Amino acid sequence: MDHAAPGDFENIFLRHYAALLRVVGGIVGDAAAAEDIVQETFLRLYRSPPQDNTHIRAWLYRVAANLASNHLRRERRRAHREALQTSYAHANKGEADVEEKLVRDDEAFRVRAALARLSPRDRACLWLRYSGASYAEIAAALGIKRSAVGTVLARARARFKEYYVKEGG
């Protein structure tokens, strides 16, 4: 962060790390992968910060969302390869179990893919709400008015449904 004061990066990190980790963790469904993605997000901030720090949270969420999407695509390809290998190995026994797991994995992929297409704010709003956060907590986390949370949440749900249906759900 060449053009910023030395303490800026640390302040940004401390202010946004936990919330970003929760949101990314909800998207990718893997704590270790979420930590890696959030660390990579802050590494990118450190190496190549945006010119304007006034919307740093949005920048962080956008970078993290892109990294999470890339992770999900890689995981989907890996899971598909593993599922094929597993299904061949169990061709004569336990076919129902393999098929059931494939269906569950496919459903989880569709949910994650739909979430990945949402804007960072919509994704964070949905994730926070379904993690049990109150409207006041969501408003504070997203930097919006409490009275706007219901509208943001309803629009996020509608967009999620639209993307989920496009994914075949």
Buried (B, 14 or more C-beta within 10 A) or exposed (E): BEEBEEEBBEEBBEEBBEBBBBBBBBBBBBEEBBBBBBEBBBEBBEEEBBEEBEEBBBBBBBBBBBBBBEBBBEBBEEBBEEBEEBBEEBEEEBEEEBEEBBEEBBBEBBBBBBBBBBBBBBBBBBBBBEEEBEBEBBBBBBEBEEEEBEEBBEBBBEBBEEBBEEBEB
